[in-house]
Amino acid sequence: MEDWSKEIAHSYLEQETTGRNKSTEPDEQPTVNSKEGMHQKSNELVNEATHEDTELPGQRSRNFPYPGDETADCTTKKSNFFYYSIMEHRDNHLHCECMIPCQVTSDLDKEKKIAFLLKELDILRASNKKLQEKLYKEDKEQRKLKLKLELQEKATEAYIAEKTAALVEEVYFAQKERDEAIMSRLRLANEERDEAIARAKHMEMSLKVLENINPEENDMTLQELLNRINNADTGIAIQKNGAVIVDRIYKTKECKKRITAEEMNAVIEERDAALSQCKRLEQELHHLKEQNQTSANNMRHLTAENNQERALKAKLLAMQQARETAIQQYKKLEEEIQTLRVYYSLHKSLSQEENLKDQFNHTLSTYEEALKNRENIVSITQQQNEELSTQLQQALTDRANMELELQHAMESSQAANDKVQNARWWRRHSIGEPWKRCTRRSAGRIFSSHSLPPHPETPSPTSREIPPSREPGGPRLGGQHPFSALVGRNECPRSRAGQIYSLGGENAQTIKN
């Protein structure tokens, strides 16, 4: 459309230059050609303007998606001013046809104005294209922001779900360990009770076996038996006292062996318990390492990943330290076992139960400390969950604010579109009113006195039918030009042409205002 208007303007300027060169001749043919060229150009410019104004409302809304912008309003105002200036030029040209050919200089000024207006139209179209590109880029950025917000919300939801699941698993695992520890304590208490009962029975049986027929021999000490051997006169008495001493020594050895075996069994059980605890700690460490790896793979692209990794590393270090302490305790227990094997004696057999009770209380205290540490870890994780929930609420409020802003922008754009459409509708109807005032006689008088140029789209150059007028947004006036039905009647005097011109000038003045 722009190229066609430029070609028409260049051709018209060439025709005008040739017409000026031939204007010195006394013949009237150049004046007729200049008038025909003026008519042709005015008709083409009006058709171009009406074709631009008769676009669909959907197309206009696509070209101007945000009419609230000041630059878009400026472009629409300038295009409307260009259209109304063309209409004014056409009305003035109709009056110029009735005037004397001496006013050619004013026509040249009008031609310059038309060329200047065409340049302004090109500039406005280029600015309109730039604005549309900017709007398209802003829409893309807005969509990207929405997608990023949705992805962040999904990631936070997944992170919260994983954390809650991990907490539930830890609580369940801690409860299970606590139940197992309580059951193991009960079993140990029952086993110790059974062992104490069996030991008491065994001691009673050994005491009964040690009892002899002669009660005096039971009360005698080893020194007395040796004195008796020294004082004995016969070999039978010596053999008898020697057998008693040997029997006493053998029984004391057996008692010592039994006591050492019981102590060794108790120490071995403690060692097995320490080994099982070390294995359990190693399994927990391995499980925490797996959780660390899975969490690192899943939360690699989040900002909270660094904090989680640091927390997991701290937990791993704490577990490694606990493992080292457990290994040190295991070594200490082995050393204690060795010392117990060397230094344990018979007179500490009665205090064995007290030592076992102390060890049992010590293990209970260690388990209670471990449970307290776990409770502290659970409280820390709860605080982290609360912080994450506050961050999620802030993100949701930001999203709601953005949606409200977008809704307000859409409402303002729709209101501006409605205003622009109403203004165009009123302008179209206000432009169409002055043509109705012209009578058929006056129009026929004007068109009969002056020959009209042929339309460029008509097939034959001899036809003088004027192309149908397309008012902006309105229907055609009977499928013909407003003055085409009035040609052929010469009943109006020439003074009516001046009245029509005055009406057209008033209409143009009102449109400009």
C-alpha positions as CSV (number, residue, x, y, z in Angstrom):
1,M,0.0,0.0,0.0
2,E,2.8,2.4,0.8
3,D,4.7,1.6,-2.5
4,W,1.5,2.2,-4.5
5,S,0.9,5.6,-2.8
6,K,4.5,6.6,-3.4
7,E,4.3,5.6,-7.1
8,I,1.0,7.6,-7.5
9,A,2.7,10.6,-5.9
10,H,5.7,10.4,-8.2
11,S,3.6,10.0,-11.3
12,Y,1.4,12.9,-10.3
13,L,4.5,15.2,-9.8
14,E,5.8,14.2,-13.2
15,Q,2.4,15.0,-14.8
16,E,2.4,18.4,-13.0
17,T,5.9,19.3,-14.3
18,T,4.9,18.4,-17.9
19,G,1.7,20.3,-17.5
20,R,3.6,23.4,-16.3
21,N,5.9,23.2,-19.3
22,K,3.0,23.1,-21.7
23,S,1.0,25.8,-19.8
24,T,2.5,28.6,-21.9
25,E,0.6,27.4,-25.0
26,P,-2.7,29.3,-25.6
27,D,-4.6,26.0,-25.9
28,E,-6.9,25.0,-23.1
29,Q,-5.7,21.3,-23.1
30,P,-3.1,21.7,-20.3
31,T,-5.6,23.1,-17.9
32,V,-7.9,20.2,-18.5
33,N,-5.1,17.7,-18.0
34,S,-4.0,19.4,-14.7
35,K,-7.6,19.3,-13.5
36,E,-7.9,15.6,-14.4
37,G,-4.6,14.9,-12.6
38,M,-5.8,16.7,-9.5
39,H,-9.0,14.8,-9.5
40,Q,-7.2,11.5,-10.0
41,K,-4.7,12.1,-7.2
42,S,-7.5,13.3,-4.8
43,N,-9.6,10.2,-5.6
44,E,-6.6,7.9,-5.1
45,L,-5.6,9.5,-1.7
46,V,-9.2,9.3,-0.5
47,N,-9.5,5.7,-1.5
48,E,-6.3,4.9,0.3
49,A,-7.4,6.7,3.4
50,T,-10.8,5.0,3.4
51,H,-9.2,1.6,2.8
52,E,-7.0,2.1,5.8
53,D,-10.0,3.2,8.0
54,T,-12.3,0.4,6.9
55,E,-10.2,-2.3,8.5
56,L,-11.8,-4.8,10.8
57,P,-11.9,-4.1,14.6
58,G,-10.0,-7.3,15.3
59,Q,-7.2,-6.2,13.0
60,R,-7.0,-2.8,14.6
61,S,-6.9,-4.4,18.0
62,R,-4.1,-6.6,16.9
63,N,-2.1,-3.7,15.5
64,F,-2.8,-1.7,18.7
65,P,-3.0,-4.3,21.6
66,Y,-2.3,-1.6,24.2
67,P,-4.0,1.6,23.1
68,G,-3.2,3.2,26.5
69,D,0.3,3.9,25.3
70,E,0.9,7.6,24.4
71,T,2.8,6.8,21.3
72,A,0.0,4.7,19.9
73,D,-2.5,7.5,20.5
74,C,-0.2,10.0,18.7
75,T,0.0,7.7,15.7
76,T,-3.8,7.3,15.5
77,K,-4.3,11.1,15.9
78,K,-1.8,11.9,13.2
79,S,-3.4,9.3,10.8
80,N,-6.9,10.8,11.4
81,F,-5.5,14.3,10.8
82,F,-4.0,13.1,7.5
83,Y,-7.3,11.6,6.4
84,Y,-9.3,14.8,7.3
85,S,-6.7,16.9,5.6
86,I,-7.1,14.8,2.4
87,M,-10.9,15.2,2.6
88,E,-10.5,19.0,3.1
89,H,-8.1,19.1,0.1
90,R,-10.7,17.3,-2.0
91,D,-13.5,19.7,-1.0
92,N,-11.2,22.6,-1.7
93,H,-10.3,21.1,-5.1
94,L,-13.9,20.9,-6.1
95,H,-14.1,24.6,-5.4
96,C,-10.9,25.2,-7.3
97,E,-12.4,23.6,-10.4
98,C,-15.0,26.4,-10.5
99,M,-12.4,29.1,-10.0
100,I,-10.0,30.8,-12.4
101,P,-6.8,29.0,-13.5
102,C,-4.7,31.8,-12.0
103,Q,-4.7,30.0,-8.7
104,V,-2.2,27.3,-9.7
105,T,0.3,28.5,-7.2
106,S,-2.0,27.6,-4.3
107,D,-2.3,24.1,-5.8
108,L,1.5,23.7,-5.8
109,D,1.6,24.5,-2.0
110,K,-1.1,21.9,-1.4
111,E,0.9,19.3,-3.4
112,K,3.9,20.0,-1.2
113,K,1.7,19.6,1.9
114,I,0.4,16.2,0.5
115,A,4.0,15.0,0.0
116,F,4.9,16.1,3.5
117,L,1.9,14.3,4.9
118,L,2.9,11.1,3.0
119,K,6.3,11.2,4.6
120,E,4.7,11.7,8.0
121,L,2.5,8.7,7.4
122,D,5.5,6.5,6.5
123,I,7.3,7.6,9.7
124,L,4.2,6.9,11.8
125,R,3.9,3.4,10.3
126,A,7.6,2.7,11.1
127,S,7.1,3.8,14.7
128,N,3.9,1.7,15.0
129,K,5.9,-1.4,13.9
130,K,8.6,-0.7,16.5
131,L,6.0,-0.4,19.2
132,Q,4.4,-3.7,18.2
133,E,7.8,-5.4,18.3
134,K,8.3,-4.0,21.8
135,L,4.9,-5.2,23.0
136,Y,5.6,-8.7,21.6
137,K,8.9,-8.8,23.5
138,E,7.3,-7.7,26.7
139,D,4.6,-10.5,26.3
140,K,7.4,-13.0,25.9
141,E,9.2,-11.8,29.0
142,Q,5.9,-11.9,31.0
143,R,5.3,-15.5,29.9
144,K,8.8,-16.5,30.9
145,L,8.4,-15.0,34.3
146,K,5.1,-16.9,34.8
147,L,6.7,-20.2,33.8
148,K,9.7,-19.5,36.2
149,L,7.3,-18.8,39.0
150,E,5.3,-22.0,38.4
151,L,8.5,-24.1,38.3
152,Q,9.8,-22.5,41.5
153,E,6.4,-23.3,43.2
154,K,6.5,-26.9,42.0
155,A,10.1,-27.3,43.2
156,T,9.3,-25.8,46.6
157,E,6.3,-28.2,46.9
158,A,8.5,-31.2,46.0
159,Y,11.2,-30.0,48.5
160,I,8.7,-29.7,51.3
161,A,7.2,-33.1,50.5
162,E,10.6,-34.7,50.6
163,K,11.5,-33.0,53.8
164,T,8.3,-34.1,55.5
165,A,8.7,-37.7,54.2
166,A,12.3,-37.7,55.6
167,L,11.1,-36.4,58.9
168,V,8.4,-39.0,59.2
169,E,10.9,-41.7,58.3
170,E,13.3,-40.4,60.9
171,V,10.7,-40.3,63.6
172,Y,9.5,-43.8,62.7
173,F,13.0,-45.1,62.7
174,A,13.7,-43.4,66.1
175,Q,10.6,-44.9,67.6
176,K,11.5,-48.3,66.2
177,E,15.0,-48.0,67.7
178,R,13.6,-47.0,71.0
179,D,11.3,-49.9,71.1
180,E,14.1,-52.3,70.2
181,A,16.3,-50.8,72.9
182,I,13.6,-51.2,75.5
183,M,13.0,-54.8,74.5
184,S,16.7,-55.6,74.5
185,R,17.0,-54.1,78.0
186,L,14.1,-56.2,79.2
187,R,15.7,-59.3,77.7
188,L,19.0,-58.5,79.3
189,A,17.4,-58.0,82.7
190,N,15.5,-61.3,82.4
191,E,18.7,-63.1,81.3
192,E,20.6,-61.6,84.2
193,R,17.9,-62.6,86.6
194,D,17.9,-66.2,85.3
195,E,21.7,-66.3,85.4
196,A,21.7,-65.1,89.0
197,I,19.1,-67.7,90.0
198,A,21.2,-70.4,88.3
199,R,24.3,-69.2,89.9
200,A,22.7,-69.2,93.3
201,K,21.5,-72.8,92.8
202,H,24.9,-73.9,91.6
203,M,26.6,-72.3,94.6
204,E,24.2,-74.1,96.9
205,M,24.9,-77.4,95.1
206,S,28.7,-76.9,95.4
207,L,28.3,-76.1,99.1
208,K,26.4,-79.3,99.6
209,V,29.1,-81.2,97.8
210,L,31.8,-79.6,99.9
211,E,30.2,-80.6,103.1
212,N,31.9,-83.6,104.6
213,I,30.9,-86.2,107.2
214,N,33.4,-84.7,109.6
215,P,32.2,-81.1,110.3
216,E,35.5,-80.2,111.8
217,E,37.3,-80.5,108.5
218,N,35.0,-77.9,106.9
219,D,35.9,-75.4,109.5
220,M,39.6,-76.0,109.4
221,T,41.8,-73.6,107.4
222,L,44.7,-74.6,105.2
223,Q,47.3,-73.7,107.9
224,E,45.6,-75.9,110.4
225,L,45.7,-78.8,107.9
226,L,49.4,-78.3,107.3
227,N,50.0,-78.2,111.1
228,R,48.1,-81.4,111.4
229,I,50.3,-83.1,108.7
230,N,53.3,-82.0,110.5
231,N,52.0,-83.3,113.8
232,A,50.8,-86.6,112.3
233,D,52.6,-89.8,113.4
234,T,51.1,-92.3,111.0
235,G,51.1,-92.4,107.3
236,I,47.3,-92.9,107.1
237,A,46.7,-89.5,108.9
238,I,49.2,-87.8,106.6
239,Q,47.5,-89.3,103.5
240,K,44.1,-88.3,104.8
241,N,45.1,-84.7,105.6
242,G,46.9,-84.4,102.2
243,A,43.8,-85.6,100.4
244,V,41.8,-83.0,102.1
245,I,44.3,-80.3,101.2
246,V,44.4,-81.4,97.5
247,D,40.6,-81.5,97.4
248,R,40.5,-78.0,98.9
249,I,43.0,-76.8,96.3
250,Y,41.1,-78.5,93.4
251,K,37.8,-77.0,94.5
252,T,39.3,-73.5,94.7
253,K,40.7,-73.8,91.2
254,E,37.4,-74.9,89.8
255,C,35.7,-72.0,91.6
256,K,38.2,-69.6,90.1
257,K,37.8,-71.1,86.6
258,R,34.0,-70.8,86.9
259,I,34.2,-67.2,88.0
260,T,36.6,-66.3,85.3
261,A,34.4,-68.0,82.7
262,E,31.4,-66.1,83.9
263,E,33.3,-62.8,83.7
264,M,34.6,-63.6,80.3
265,N,31.1,-64.4,79.1
266,A,29.9,-61.0,80.4
267,V,32.7,-59.2,78.8
268,I,32.2,-61.0,75.5
269,E,28.5,-60.0,75.6
270,E,29.4,-56.4,76.1
271,R,31.9,-56.6,73.2
272,D,29.2,-58.1,71.0
273,A,26.8,-55.3,72.0
274,A,29.4,-52.7,71.2
275,L,30.1,-54.3,67.8
276,S,26.4,-54.4,67.0
277,Q,26.1,-50.7,67.9
278,C,29.0,-49.9,65.6
279,K,27.4,-51.8,62.8
280,R,24.1,-50.0,63.3
281,L,25.9,-46.7,63.3
282,E,27.7,-47.6,60.1
283,Q,24.3,-48.5,58.5
284,E,22.9,-45.2,59.6
285,L,25.9,-43.4,58.1
286,H,25.5,-45.3,54.8
287,H,21.8,-44.4,54.8
288,L,22.5,-40.7,55.5
289,K,25.1,-40.8,52.6
290,E,22.5,-42.2,50.3
291,Q,20.0,-39.5,51.4
292,N,22.7,-36.9,50.8
293,Q,23.3,-38.1,47.3
294,T,19.6,-38.3,46.4
295,S,18.9,-34.9,47.8
296,A,21.9,-33.4,45.9
297,N,20.7,-34.9,42.6
298,N,17.2,-33.7,43.1
299,M,17.8,-30.2,44.5
300,R,20.8,-29.2,42.3
301,H,19.1,-26.2,40.7
302,L,17.7,-24.6,43.8
303,T,19.1,-21.8,45.9
304,A,18.5,-23.8,49.1
305,E,20.8,-26.6,47.9
306,N,23.9,-25.1,49.5
307,N,22.3,-24.9,53.0
308,Q,21.0,-28.4,52.7
309,E,24.4,-29.7,51.7
310,R,26.1,-27.9,54.5
311,A,23.6,-29.4,57.0
312,L,24.1,-32.9,55.6
313,K,27.9,-32.4,55.7
314,A,27.6,-31.4,59.3
315,K,25.5,-34.4,60.0
316,L,28.0,-36.6,58.3
317,L,30.8,-35.1,60.3
318,A,28.9,-35.6,63.5
319,M,28.2,-39.3,62.6
320,Q,31.8,-39.8,61.7
321,Q,32.8,-38.4,65.0
322,A,30.3,-40.6,66.7
323,R,31.7,-43.6,64.8
324,E,35.2,-42.7,65.9
325,T,34.1,-42.3,69.5
326,A,32.4,-45.7,69.3
327,I,35.6,-47.3,67.9
328,Q,37.5,-45.7,70.7
329,Q,35.0,-47.0,73.2
330,Y,35.4,-50.4,71.6
331,K,39.1,-50.3,72.0
332,K,38.8,-49.2,75.6
333,L,36.4,-52.0,76.3
334,E,38.9,-54.5,74.9
335,E,41.6,-53.0,77.1
336,E,39.2,-53.3,80.1
337,I,38.5,-56.9,79.2
338,Q,42.2,-57.6,79.2
339,T,42.7,-55.9,82.5
340,L,39.6,-57.7,83.9
341,R,41.2,-61.0,82.8
342,V,44.4,-60.2,84.7
343,Y,43.1,-58.4,87.8
344,Y,39.8,-60.0,88.4
345,S,39.8,-62.2,91.5
346,L,37.6,-64.2,93.7
347,H,36.7,-61.6,96.3
348,K,35.1,-59.4,93.6
349,S,32.6,-62.0,92.6
350,L,30.0,-60.7,95.0
351,S,30.3,-57.1,93.6
352,Q,29.7,-58.4,90.1
353,E,26.0,-57.6,90.2
354,E,26.6,-54.0,91.3
355,N,29.1,-53.5,88.5
356,L,26.6,-54.9,86.0
357,K,23.9,-52.5,87.4
358,D,26.3,-49.6,87.0
359,Q,27.1,-50.6,83.4
360,F,23.4,-50.9,82.7
361,N,22.7,-47.5,84.2
362,H,25.6,-46.1,82.1
363,T,24.1,-47.6,78.9
364,L,20.7,-46.2,79.8
365,S,22.2,-42.7,80.2
366,T,24.0,-43.0,76.9
367,Y,20.8,-44.0,75.1
368,E,18.9,-41.1,76.8
369,E,21.6,-38.7,75.6
370,A,21.3,-40.1,72.0
371,L,17.5,-39.6,72.2
372,K,18.0,-36.0,73.4
373,N,20.4,-35.3,70.5
374,R,17.8,-36.7,68.0
375,E,15.1,-34.5,69.5
376,N,17.4,-31.5,69.0
377,I,17.9,-32.5,65.3
378,V,14.1,-32.8,64.9
379,S,13.5,-29.3,66.3
380,I,16.1,-27.8,64.0
381,T,14.4,-29.5,61.0
382,Q,11.0,-28.1,62.1
383,Q,12.5,-24.6,62.2
384,Q,13.8,-25.1,58.7
385,N,10.3,-26.2,57.5
386,E,8.7,-23.1,59.1
387,E,11.2,-20.8,57.2
388,L,10.4,-22.6,54.0
389,S,6.7,-22.2,54.5
390,T,7.1,-18.5,55.1
391,Q,9.1,-18.2,51.9
392,L,6.4,-20.1,50.0
393,Q,3.7,-17.7,51.4
394,Q,5.7,-14.7,50.2
395,A,6.0,-16.2,46.7
396,L,2.3,-16.8,46.6
397,T,1.5,-13.2,47.6
398,D,3.9,-11.9,44.9
399,R,2.1,-14.1,42.4
400,A,-1.3,-12.8,43.4
401,N,0.0,-9.2,43.2
402,M,1.3,-9.8,39.7
403,E,-2.0,-11.4,38.6
404,L,-3.9,-8.3,39.9
405,E,-1.6,-5.9,38.1
406,L,-2.1,-7.9,34.9
407,Q,-5.8,-7.9,35.3
408,H,-5.8,-4.1,35.8
409,A,-3.7,-3.6,32.7
410,M,-6.1,-5.8,30.6
411,E,-9.1,-3.8,31.9
412,S,-7.4,-0.5,31.1
413,S,-6.5,-1.7,27.6
414,Q,-10.1,-2.9,27.0
415,A,-11.5,0.5,28.1
416,A,-9.1,2.4,25.8
417,N,-10.1,0.1,22.9
418,D,-13.8,0.9,23.6
419,K,-13.1,4.6,23.7
420,V,-11.2,4.5,20.4
421,Q,-14.0,2.5,18.7
422,N,-16.6,5.0,20.0
423,A,-14.6,7.9,18.7
424,R,-14.2,6.4,15.3
425,W,-17.9,5.6,15.1
426,W,-18.8,9.2,15.9
427,R,-16.3,10.5,13.4
428,R,-17.6,8.3,10.6
429,H,-21.2,9.4,11.2
430,S,-20.1,13.1,11.5
431,I,-18.2,12.8,8.2
432,G,-21.3,11.3,6.4
433,E,-23.7,14.1,7.4
434,P,-22.6,17.0,5.1
435,W,-23.1,14.9,2.0
436,K,-26.8,14.5,2.7
437,R,-27.3,18.3,2.7
438,C,-26.3,18.5,-1.0
439,T,-29.3,18.5,-3.3
440,R,-29.4,16.5,-6.5
441,R,-29.8,19.7,-8.6
442,S,-26.8,21.4,-7.2
443,A,-24.6,18.4,-7.6
444,G,-25.8,17.8,-11.1
445,R,-25.0,21.4,-12.0
446,I,-21.4,21.0,-10.7
447,F,-20.7,17.7,-12.3
448,S,-22.2,18.8,-15.7
449,S,-20.0,21.9,-15.9
450,H,-16.8,20.1,-15.2
451,S,-15.7,16.8,-16.7
452,L,-14.5,14.2,-14.1
453,P,-11.4,12.1,-14.7
454,P,-11.8,8.3,-15.1
455,H,-11.1,6.1,-12.1
456,P,-7.8,4.1,-12.4
457,E,-9.6,0.8,-11.7
458,T,-12.3,1.3,-14.5
459,P,-11.6,-0.8,-17.7
460,S,-12.5,1.9,-20.3
461,P,-11.0,5.4,-20.2
462,T,-14.2,7.0,-21.7
463,S,-16.4,6.1,-18.8
464,R,-17.1,9.0,-16.4
465,E,-18.6,7.0,-13.5
466,I,-17.2,8.0,-10.2
467,P,-16.0,5.0,-8.0
468,P,-18.2,4.1,-5.0
469,S,-17.4,6.1,-1.9
470,R,-16.3,4.1,1.1
471,E,-16.8,6.1,4.3
472,P,-14.8,4.9,7.3
473,G,-16.8,2.1,9.0
474,G,-20.1,3.0,7.2
475,P,-22.0,1.3,4.2
476,R,-21.8,2.5,0.6
477,L,-24.3,5.1,-0.5
478,G,-26.4,3.0,-2.8
479,G,-23.3,1.3,-4.3
480,Q,-22.3,4.6,-6.0
481,H,-20.5,7.9,-5.3
482,P,-22.6,10.4,-3.4
483,F,-22.6,12.7,-6.5
484,S,-23.0,10.0,-9.2
485,A,-26.8,9.9,-8.9
486,L,-27.0,13.7,-9.4
487,V,-25.1,14.0,-12.7
488,G,-27.3,14.9,-15.6
489,R,-29.6,17.6,-14.1
490,N,-28.7,21.2,-14.8
491,E,-31.5,22.8,-12.8
492,C,-29.3,24.5,-10.1
493,P,-27.5,27.9,-10.7
494,R,-23.7,28.2,-10.3
495,S,-24.2,30.0,-7.0
496,R,-25.1,26.6,-5.4
497,A,-21.6,25.4,-6.0
498,G,-20.3,28.1,-3.7
499,Q,-22.8,27.1,-1.0
500,I,-21.7,23.4,-1.3
501,Y,-18.0,24.6,-1.0
502,S,-18.9,26.6,2.1
503,L,-20.7,23.6,3.6
504,G,-17.6,21.4,2.9
505,G,-15.3,23.9,4.5
506,E,-17.4,24.1,7.7
507,N,-17.5,20.3,7.9
508,A,-13.7,20.2,7.6
509,Q,-13.3,22.9,10.2
510,T,-15.5,20.9,12.7
511,I,-13.5,17.7,12.0
512,K,-10.2,19.5,12.7
513,N,-11.6,20.9,16.0
